[in-house]
Amino acid sequence: MELGRVIGRLQATQRTENLDGVKFLIVQPLGEDLSPAGRPLVAVDGAQAGPGDLVYWVKGREGAMVLPEPYACVDAGIAGIVDSVDLEGE
């Protein structure tokens, strides 16, 4: 799992049948210090996240596991919304 911040939403009028009703969000991956790390990506929303939310997400085949239909063609999925982060040693 990785941390990210939801920075937008993607609208898609054409999609495969098993993605009907699924929300697509744009996620900015974050590093250990919660600063942006890498390029934003599109992830399916399995946690009812919204803009500005700190989320944890998974990539690869596991990305589809956040959906009711786990065999959707998905590369990344939001698995949960983060309530708080405590960093030790700072």
TIRO-2110 file (N, C-alpha, C; in Angstrom, 1 decimal):
// TIRO-2110
0.8, -1.2, 0.0, N, 1, A
0.0, 0.0, 0.0, CA, 1, A
0.9, 1.2, 0.0, C, 1, A
0.3, 2.3, -0.6, N, 2, A
1.0, 3.6, -0.6, CA, 2, A
0.1, 4.7, -0.2, C, 2, A
0.7, 5.8, 0.2, N, 3, A
-0.1, 6.9, 0.6, CA, 3, A
-0.2, 7.9, -0.6, C, 3, A
-1.4, 8.6, -0.7, N, 4, A
-1.6, 9.6, -1.7, CA, 4, A
-2.6, 10.6, -1.3, C, 4, A
-2.7, 11.7, -2.0, N, 5, A
-3.8, 12.7, -1.8, CA, 5, A
-4.6, 12.8, -3.0, C, 5, A
-5.9, 12.8, -2.9, N, 6, A
-6.8, 13.0, -4.0, CA, 6, A
-6.8, 14.4, -4.4, C, 6, A
-6.4, 14.6, -5.7, N, 7, A
-6.3, 16.0, -6.2, CA, 7, A
-7.3, 16.3, -7.4, C, 7, A
-8.1, 15.3, -7.7, N, 8, A
-9.1, 15.6, -8.8, CA, 8, A
-9.9, 14.3, -9.1, C, 8, A
-10.8, 14.5, -10.1, N, 9, A
-11.7, 13.5, -10.5, CA, 9, A
-11.7, 13.3, -12.0, C, 9, A
-11.8, 12.1, -12.5, N, 10, A
-11.8, 11.9, -13.9, CA, 10, A
-13.2, 11.4, -14.4, C, 10, A
-13.7, 12.0, -15.4, N, 11, A
-15.0, 11.6, -16.0, CA, 11, A
-14.8, 10.8, -17.2, C, 11, A
-15.4, 9.6, -17.3, N, 12, A
-15.3, 8.8, -18.5, CA, 12, A
-16.7, 8.4, -19.0, C, 12, A
-17.0, 8.8, -20.2, N, 13, A
-18.4, 8.5, -20.7, CA, 13, A
-18.4, 7.1, -21.3, C, 13, A
-17.3, 6.6, -21.7, N, 14, A
-17.2, 5.2, -22.3, CA, 14, A
-16.3, 4.4, -21.4, C, 14, A
-16.9, 3.3, -20.9, N, 15, A
-16.1, 2.4, -20.0, CA, 15, A
-16.6, 1.0, -20.2, C, 15, A
-15.8, 0.0, -19.7, N, 16, A
-16.3, -1.4, -19.8, CA, 16, A
-17.4, -1.6, -18.8, C, 16, A
-18.2, -2.6, -19.1, N, 17, A
-19.4, -2.8, -18.3, CA, 17, A
-19.2, -3.0, -16.8, C, 17, A
-18.0, -3.7, -16.5, N, 18, A
-17.8, -4.0, -15.1, CA, 18, A
-17.3, -2.7, -14.3, C, 18, A
-17.1, -1.6, -15.0, N, 19, A
-16.8, -0.4, -14.3, CA, 19, A
-17.9, 0.7, -14.3, C, 19, A
-19.1, 0.2, -14.7, N, 20, A
-20.3, 1.1, -14.6, CA, 20, A
-20.5, 1.5, -13.2, C, 20, A
-20.7, 2.8, -12.9, N, 21, A
-21.0, 3.3, -11.6, CA, 21, A
-19.7, 3.5, -10.7, C, 21, A
-18.6, 3.2, -11.2, N, 22, A
-17.3, 3.3, -10.4, CA, 22, A
-16.8, 4.7, -10.6, C, 22, A
-16.3, 5.3, -9.5, N, 23, A
-15.8, 6.7, -9.5, CA, 23, A
-14.2, 6.6, -9.8, C, 23, A
-13.7, 7.4, -10.7, N, 24, A
-12.3, 7.5, -10.9, CA, 24, A
-11.8, 8.8, -10.3, C, 24, A
-10.7, 8.7, -9.5, N, 25, A
-10.1, 9.8, -8.9, CA, 25, A
-8.6, 10.0, -9.3, C, 25, A
-8.1, 11.2, -9.3, N, 26, A
-6.7, 11.4, -9.6, CA, 26, A
-6.0, 11.5, -8.3, C, 26, A
-5.0, 10.7, -8.1, N, 27, A
-4.2, 10.6, -6.8, CA, 27, A
-2.8, 11.1, -7.0, C, 27, A
-2.3, 12.0, -6.2, N, 28, A
-0.9, 12.3, -6.1, CA, 28, A
-0.2, 11.4, -5.1, C, 28, A
0.7, 10.6, -5.6, N, 29, A
1.4, 9.7, -4.6, CA, 29, A
2.3, 10.6, -3.7, C, 29, A
2.5, 10.1, -2.5, N, 30, A
3.2, 10.9, -1.5, CA, 30, A
4.4, 10.0, -0.9, C, 30, A
5.4, 10.7, -0.5, N, 31, A
6.6, 10.1, 0.1, CA, 31, A
6.4, 9.9, 1.5, C, 31, A
7.5, 9.4, 2.2, N, 32, A
7.4, 9.2, 3.6, CA, 32, A
7.1, 10.4, 4.5, C, 32, A
7.5, 11.6, 3.9, N, 33, A
7.3, 12.8, 4.7, CA, 33, A
6.0, 13.5, 4.2, C, 33, A
5.2, 12.8, 3.5, N, 34, A
3.9, 13.3, 2.9, CA, 34, A
4.0, 14.4, 1.9, C, 34, A
5.2, 14.5, 1.3, N, 35, A
5.4, 15.4, 0.2, CA, 35, A
5.1, 14.7, -1.2, C, 35, A
4.7, 15.4, -2.2, N, 36, A
4.5, 14.7, -3.5, CA, 36, A
5.7, 13.9, -4.0, C, 36, A
5.4, 12.7, -4.5, N, 37, A
6.5, 11.8, -4.9, CA, 37, A
6.0, 11.1, -6.2, C, 37, A
6.4, 11.6, -7.3, N, 38, A
6.0, 11.0, -8.6, CA, 38, A
4.9, 11.7, -9.2, C, 38, A
4.5, 11.1, -10.3, N, 39, A
3.4, 11.7, -11.1, CA, 39, A
2.0, 11.2, -10.6, C, 39, A
1.0, 12.1, -10.8, N, 40, A
-0.3, 11.7, -10.4, CA, 40, A
-0.8, 10.5, -11.2, C, 40, A
-1.8, 9.8, -10.7, N, 41, A
-2.3, 8.6, -11.4, CA, 41, A
-3.8, 8.6, -11.2, C, 41, A
-4.5, 7.8, -12.0, N, 42, A
-5.9, 7.6, -11.9, CA, 42, A
-6.1, 6.3, -11.1, C, 42, A
-7.0, 6.3, -10.1, N, 43, A
-7.3, 5.1, -9.3, CA, 43, A
-8.8, 5.0, -9.2, C, 43, A
-9.4, 3.8, -9.2, N, 44, A
-10.8, 3.6, -8.9, CA, 44, A
-11.0, 3.8, -7.4, C, 44, A
-12.2, 4.3, -7.0, N, 45, A
-12.4, 4.7, -5.6, CA, 45, A
-13.2, 3.5, -5.0, C, 45, A
-12.6, 2.8, -4.0, N, 46, A
-13.2, 1.8, -3.3, CA, 46, A
-13.6, 2.2, -1.9, C, 46, A
-13.3, 3.5, -1.6, N, 47, A
-13.5, 4.0, -0.2, CA, 47, A
-14.4, 5.2, 0.0, C, 47, A
-15.0, 5.7, -1.1, N, 48, A
-15.8, 6.9, -1.1, CA, 48, A
-15.0, 8.1, -0.7, C, 48, A
-13.8, 8.2, -1.3, N, 49, A
-12.9, 9.3, -1.0, CA, 49, A
-13.3, 10.5, -1.9, C, 49, A
-12.7, 11.7, -1.5, N, 50, A
-13.0, 12.9, -2.2, CA, 50, A
-11.8, 13.8, -2.3, C, 50, A
-12.0, 14.9, -3.0, N, 51, A
-10.8, 15.8, -3.2, CA, 51, A
-10.2, 16.3, -1.9, C, 51, A
-8.9, 16.2, -1.8, N, 52, A
-8.2, 16.6, -0.6, CA, 52, A
-8.0, 15.5, 0.4, C, 52, A
-8.7, 14.4, 0.3, N, 53, A
-8.5, 13.3, 1.2, CA, 53, A
-7.1, 12.6, 1.1, C, 53, A
-6.6, 12.3, 2.3, N, 54, A
-5.4, 11.5, 2.3, CA, 54, A
-5.8, 10.0, 2.3, C, 54, A
-5.3, 9.3, 1.3, N, 55, A
-5.8, 7.9, 1.1, CA, 55, A
-4.6, 6.9, 1.1, C, 55, A
-4.9, 5.6, 1.2, N, 56, A
-4.0, 4.6, 0.9, CA, 56, A
-4.5, 3.8, -0.3, C, 56, A
-3.6, 3.5, -1.2, N, 57, A
-4.0, 2.9, -2.4, CA, 57, A
-3.0, 1.7, -2.7, C, 57, A
-3.5, 0.9, -3.6, N, 58, A
-2.8, -0.3, -4.1, CA, 58, A
-2.7, -0.3, -5.6, C, 58, A
-1.6, -0.8, -6.1, N, 59, A
-1.5, -0.9, -7.6, CA, 59, A
-1.4, -2.3, -8.1, C, 59, A
-1.4, -2.4, -9.4, N, 60, A
-1.3, -3.7, -10.0, CA, 60, A
-2.6, -4.5, -9.9, C, 60, A
-2.6, -5.7, -9.9, N, 61, A
-3.8, -6.6, -9.9, CA, 61, A
-4.6, -6.3, -8.6, C, 61, A
-4.0, -6.0, -7.5, N, 62, A
-4.7, -5.8, -6.3, CA, 62, A
-5.5, -4.5, -6.3, C, 62, A
-5.3, -3.6, -7.3, N, 63, A
-6.1, -2.4, -7.4, CA, 63, A
-7.5, -2.7, -7.7, C, 63, A
-7.8, -3.8, -8.4, N, 64, A
-9.2, -4.1, -8.7, CA, 64, A
-9.9, -4.8, -7.5, C, 64, A
-9.2, -5.2, -6.5, N, 65, A
-9.8, -5.9, -5.4, CA, 65, A
-10.6, -4.9, -4.5, C, 65, A
-10.5, -3.6, -4.7, N, 66, A
-11.3, -2.7, -3.9, CA, 66, A
-12.7, -2.6, -4.4, C, 66, A
-13.0, -3.2, -5.6, N, 67, A
-14.3, -3.1, -6.2, CA, 67, A
-15.1, -4.4, -5.9, C, 67, A
-16.4, -4.3, -6.0, N, 68, A
-17.3, -5.4, -5.9, CA, 68, A
-17.0, -6.5, -6.9, C, 68, A
-16.6, -6.1, -8.1, N, 69, A
-16.2, -7.0, -9.2, CA, 69, A
-14.7, -7.0, -9.3, C, 69, A
-14.0, -8.0, -8.7, N, 70, A
-12.6, -8.0, -8.6, CA, 70, A
-11.9, -8.3, -9.9, C, 70, A
-12.6, -8.5, -11.0, N, 71, A
-11.9, -8.9, -12.3, CA, 71, A
-12.0, -7.7, -13.3, C, 71, A
-12.2, -6.5, -12.8, N, 72, A
-12.2, -5.3, -13.6, CA, 72, A
-10.8, -5.0, -14.1, C, 72, A
-10.7, -4.3, -15.3, N, 73, A
-9.4, -3.9, -15.8, CA, 73, A
-8.9, -2.6, -15.1, C, 73, A
-8.2, -2.8, -14.0, N, 74, A
-7.8, -1.6, -13.2, CA, 74, A
-6.4, -1.8, -12.8, C, 74, A
-5.6, -0.6, -12.8, N, 75, A
-4.2, -0.6, -12.4, CA, 75, A
-4.0, -0.1, -11.0, C, 75, A
-4.9, 0.7, -10.5, N, 76, A
-4.8, 1.2, -9.1, CA, 76, A
-6.1, 1.4, -8.5, C, 76, A
-6.2, 1.2, -7.2, N, 77, A
-7.5, 1.4, -6.5, CA, 77, A
-7.3, 2.0, -5.1, C, 77, A
-8.1, 2.9, -4.7, N, 78, A
-8.1, 3.4, -3.4, CA, 78, A
-8.8, 2.5, -2.4, C, 78, A
-8.0, 2.0, -1.4, N, 79, A
-8.5, 1.0, -0.5, CA, 79, A
-9.1, 1.6, 0.8, C, 79, A
-8.6, 2.9, 1.2, N, 80, A
-9.1, 3.5, 2.4, CA, 80, A
-8.7, 4.9, 2.5, C, 80, A
-9.4, 5.6, 3.5, N, 81, A
-9.1, 7.0, 3.8, CA, 81, A
-8.3, 7.0, 5.1, C, 81, A
-7.3, 7.8, 5.1, N, 82, A
-6.4, 7.9, 6.3, CA, 82, A
-6.9, 8.9, 7.3, C, 82, A
-7.1, 8.5, 8.5, N, 83, A
-7.6, 9.4, 9.6, CA, 83, A
-6.4, 10.2, 10.2, C, 83, A
-5.3, 9.6, 10.4, N, 84, A
-4.1, 10.3, 11.0, CA, 84, A
-2.9, 9.5, 10.7, C, 84, A
-1.7, 10.3, 10.7, N, 85, A
-0.4, 9.7, 10.5, CA, 85, A
0.5, 10.1, 11.6, C, 85, A
1.2, 9.2, 12.3, N, 86, A
2.1, 9.5, 13.3, CA, 86, A
3.5, 9.0, 12.9, C, 86, A
4.4, 10.0, 12.7, N, 87, A
5.8, 9.6, 12.2, CA, 87, A
6.7, 9.6, 13.5, C, 87, A
7.4, 8.5, 13.7, N, 88, A
8.4, 8.5, 14.8, CA, 88, A
9.7, 9.0, 14.4, C, 88, A
10.5, 9.5, 15.3, N, 89, A
11.9, 9.9, 15.1, CA, 89, A
12.0, 11.3, 14.5, C, 89, A
10.9, 12.0, 14.5, N, 90, A
11.0, 13.4, 13.9, CA, 90, A
11.1, 14.4, 15.0, C, 90, A
END
